[in-house]
Each structure stands twice: as structure tokens, then as C-alpha cells.
Amino acid sequence: MENDYVIENVGWFADWSLTDDYMEQQCRFFENYVRFLQENGFTTRIILNPNEKANHNSEIRVSDLTSQGLQFFKYGIIRWRKKLDRAKDREKVIYDFKFINKKLEEFNSINKEQ
């Protein structure tokens, strides 16, 4: 794929990591959003198997996402990431599926209108 590039790599956050806990949070967040994308049919392949854990080498590429998946990544996942980055209680945000499900509803509603 000509425009295939890495959208996010967990290892990128290692430079910012002050603690092991921070990196563990980044891995769990990656696992949660990748599984959300997979469960909603936004991926072109299985990025993480059900019991597979993310690590510093885990990444998501443009080619891993359907065209709808890439649009949703930009619409919902980036907002979830921003919420995580601003959060005082990061653990709560990592598992805030209510937030991302709401973004999915909004995304689907916008796409139906078009």
C-alpha cells in the first residue's frame, strides 16, 4: 500500500514514560481500542488476539484499518486518546467504553446522514 504508515506504536510513549505504570497503562489502552476496532469491523486483520497483550512493539498501521475504520479512528479513537492524556484518573478513562460507544453512535449517525 503506497500510503501505508504507522498510526500509533506503543513504544513511542516509552520516551515520555516516567514509570512502568505509565507504560502499562499505554499498553492496556492500546489493547482496549484495538479490540474495540476489531469488534466493530473496522480492521482488515486481527491485530491482537483475544488474550494477547500489547507491548512496546505493538502498532497499528493505516493498512490495518478499513476506510471506515480509519475515519472512525480519526473521529473517536483520537478523542479517546485526548481524554486519556488529560485525565487525572487514567485507569477510569482506559476502560471508558461508554465514551467510545457514544462516539461510535455519533459516527454512525453522521455517516447515515451523508
C-alpha positions, 0 to 999 in steps of 0.5 A, spaced: 500 500 500 503 506 497 500 510 503 501 505 508 504 508 515 504 507 522 498 510 526 500 509 533 506 504 536 506 503 543 513 504 544 513 511 542 510 513 549 516 509 552 520 516 551 515 520 555 514 514 560 516 516 567 514 509 570 512 502 568 505 504 570 505 509 565 507 504 560 502 499 562 497 503 562 499 505 554 499 498 553 492 496 556 489 502 552 492 500 546 489 493 547 482 496 549 481 500 542 484 495 538 479 490 540 474 495 540 476 496 532 476 489 531 469 488 534 466 493 530 469 491 523 473 496 522 480 492 521 482 488 515 486 483 520 486 481 527 491 485 530 491 482 537 488 476 539 483 475 544 488 474 550 494 477 547 497 483 550 500 489 547 507 491 548 512 496 546 512 493 539 505 493 538 502 498 532 497 499 528 498 501 521 493 505 516 493 498 512 490 495 518 484 499 518 478 499 513 476 506 510 471 506 515 475 504 520 480 509 519 475 515 519 472 512 525 479 512 528 480 519 526 473 521 529 473 517 536 479 513 537 483 520 537 478 523 542 479 517 546 486 518 546 485 526 548 481 524 554 486 519 556 492 524 556 488 529 560 485 525 565 487 525 572 484 518 573 487 514 567 485 507 569 477 510 569 478 513 562 482 506 559 476 502 560 471 508 558 467 504 553 461 508 554 465 514 551 467 510 545 460 507 544 457 514 544 462 516 539 461 510 535 453 512 535 455 519 533 459 516 527 454 512 525 449 517 525 453 522 521 455 517 516 447 515 515 446 522 514 451 523 508 
